[in-house]
Amino acid sequence: MTKERIDRELSKVRAQIETLQAKQKDLEEQKRMAERAEKMDIIEKNKISSEKLQLLIKLSEDEILQLLAEKEKKKEMAENEEKVIS
């Protein structure tokens, strides 16, 4: 292959990559919108008020924090046991 031909091929490939990246970005946005619509349908179907939804979010956050604290505690206990064994 000549240098000019390789340059032309590279240009074509770069253009294809740009097109595919734009398509990927668009599809990811469509997916996010579809997920949001799905969530809204569930909320409306189950007649969940905004207050209940906020409470559920808060409970989920608290539960996550609690699980992280438990994990950290177990890690510390394992490190302490390792020190005792050594």
N, C-alpha and C positions, 0 to 999 in steps of 0.2 A: 504494500500500500504506500502511496505517496503521502508526503506530509500534508498536502492540501486536502486530499481525500480524507485523511484521518481527522483533520480540523473540521471538515464538513460533517462527518459522522458525529464528532464530539458535540458540535452545535445542535444537531438533531436530537441527540440523547439528552442534552441539557434542557432543550425546549420540552421534550417529553416529560422530564423530571419535574419541571416547573408546572406543567399542566397537571400531572398526577398529584403533586403536593397541593395545588389549589383545590383539586377534586377531593383529596383527603380532608382538607380543612373544612370544606363545605359539608361533606358527609358527617364529620364529627359534630359539627354544629347542628345538623339535622337530627342526629342521634340524641344530643342533649335536649333538643326541643321535644322530641318524641318521649323521652324519659320524663321530662317535666309534665307534659300533657298526661302521661300515664299516671303520675303521682297525683295530679289534680283530679283526675277521674276517680281515683281511689278515695281521695279526701271527700269529694262531693258525694260519691256513692254511699259512703259510710257516715255522711253528715257530721264530719269532724269539724268542730268550731276552731277558730284560730287560737282560742285560749287552750283548748285541749291539745292542739298541735304543738304549741309552745311548751306545754307541760311535758309532752312526750319527748320533745327534743331535749329539754332540761334533764329529764330522767335518764335519757340515753347518755348524755354527757357525764352525768354523775356516775353512771354505771361504768363507763369507760375509765374515768379517773380512779374508781375503786379497783378495777381490774389491774390497772397499771401499778397502783400502790401495792397490791398483793403480789404482783410479779416481782417488783423491786424488793419486797420483804423476803420472798423466797430466794432471790438471788443473794441477798445479804446473808441469809441463814446458810446457804450452801457454801459461801465463801468462808464463813466462820467455822463451819464443820471441817472444811478443807484445812484451815489453819490449825485446828485442834489435832487433826490426824497427822499433820506434818511434824 
